[in-house]
């Protein structure tokens, strides 16, 4: 489409935050234009389909307990494929199971006799997770804010269970091993994981942004139009200047800071790398997350994607994803190390597995150290300039969707439009 010269609102960025903002503006009847610099929508959420393999841009999942999800998509229409509740932990040559304490409140025998931590540890963690799942959100956010590690220690959990299970788990969720992410963020993560089901769409994670974008009028989605400059009442793209009453910068965290250098501090970001392997046989039979409890801190987690979603692999084959915190440049050495670690964790040979791809996401998640101001940073920067994204809310898919929706509400209020939509 040709680029208009004037609209009410310009949204920069077609990721989850930008699309969620567009949905709310569109519902309110406000004239908007979304400009996306790449050749597709979805931002950090994408799926590559190569020779029958579906490889998401990093290991990502959808949690049915995300509060903003049902307002934006029909979850049933996503054709979800779900993972088993709980996790497996490889420790000392054995696999140990830890169940979801809310879904299995009495604990299964496998959890009761698990060699991860002590029975007291497991009971205390169940109590912590249950509190996060059942307390009202405002009560959780009224609690003193510390780091995730301090929260776990304050709950009376031993060094052993933290190192064997909780550090590996949270390091994959937050893309950092120090566990200095805000305790408020960690509590909300526990709330979602214990209340919801975790899965992926049969067609891959790209189905999520596609579903959010589905109801939007296509002519107002300007794909392949890179924003060059932003100022009060205007956006300059490669196609020229667009005048507007408000601008929502919903680019990635570093891109947003580059467009608004005088108004938005450059955030710290964490990176993740995912190794994808194809195998003739699945190393385990169920779709469950496997953690490394031997404290080697090389692989944060691994999962057989095709056990949950057979559509992710060609018929008769299995897709295994292994997530590493940070940037791991593809090389023969790194591949060898990952193969050795996966062989140890799964307890099977990996020499005949095919390395399908290595996906590094340099801006996987923004850092979220305390304080996080109740997980809602200001989005109105003045002069009709707004910012949206998980770096203004919580570092998650939920944070991106909720952040875009919240920012659109702030824009509607500033324009005097109806905001109760």
C-alpha positions, 0 to 999 in steps of 0.5 A: 500500500502507499504510505499515508501522510497523516493518521491519528496514531502511528505504531512502530513495530509489528511484534506482539506489543505493536499488534496488541496496541493496534487491536485496541486502537482498531476496536476503539475506531481510531485511525492508525497505521502500523509500520514494520521494518522487516518483511513479516509481523511477529517480532521476536516470535517467529517460526522457520519451516525447513524440510518439514521441521518447524523451528521457532526462533528460540524455545518459546511457549504459550501459557493459557493462564496469561491474562491478556491472551483470551482478549486477543485470540481464540486459544482453541483456534490456535490448535494447541499442543501441550507439554506435561505439567511439571519437570524432569531433573537429571541428577546423579545419573537418574531422572527425578520428577517434580510435579506442578504443586497446584495441579497435583496438590497431594504430590505424586509418589515420584515427587514425594520420593524425588532426589531433588532437594529434601521433602521439606524443600519440596513441601516449602516450594509447593507452599510458595507456588500455591501462594503465588497461584492463589493470592490476588495479584495486588497482594503479590505486588504489595510484597517487599520486592527483592531478587528471585534468589532472595525470594527463594531463600526467604521461602526457606528453600535450601541451597541444594534445591535452588541449585539442582532445580530452581536455578536451571528452571528460572535461568531458562525463563529469565535468560540469566543465571544469577537470579537477580530478576525481580521477585515480583516477576518471579512470583507472577511467573510461578502464578502463570506456570501453576495455574495454566497449561503450557504448549505451542500451536501445531503450526508453530509459535508464529501462529500467535502473532498471526492470530492477533493480527488476523482481525486487523485491516491489512492496508493499515499494516505497512510491512517493510517500512523502516522507521528512521526518525520519531518526533512529536507529531511525526514519524519518518520512514523510508517512504517519507514523513507521516504526521500524527497525533500520537506515536507508539514505539513498539520496537524491540527494547534496543530499537526503541531506545535508539529511536527515543534516545533522549527519552528512553534509557537503553535497557539491559537485555539477555540473550538465549541460544537454542540448538535444534536436533533431529533424531530417528527416535525420541530420547524420552516418551513424554512432552516434558521439560528436562532440567540439568540438576548436576549444576554444569550450567551449560544447557538450561533446559531441553525438550522433545518438541515433537512429543508435544507437537508431532507437526514440528517434525517430519513423520517418524522423526523427533525434534529436540530443542536445547536452550543455552543462556547467552550467545553460543556461536555455532561451531564444531566445538560448541556442537560437540559440547551440546551433544555430550551434555544432551547425551548425559541428560537424556541418557542416550547416544546423540552421535547420530542426531542431525544438527538442524539449526542454531538460533541465537536471540540477542534480545530474547528478554529485557533484564528485570532487576528490582525495582520493577514498579509493580511491573508497570513502567510509565508508557507516556513519554510526553509530547504525544510519544508513547512506548510499548513492550515487555521492557515496560511491563514484565519480560514475557509474551504476556508482558508484550501483549499486556504492554501493547494493550495498556499503551493503547489505552494511554493513547486513547485517554490522551486523545479523549477517545473511548478507553473502555474497550 
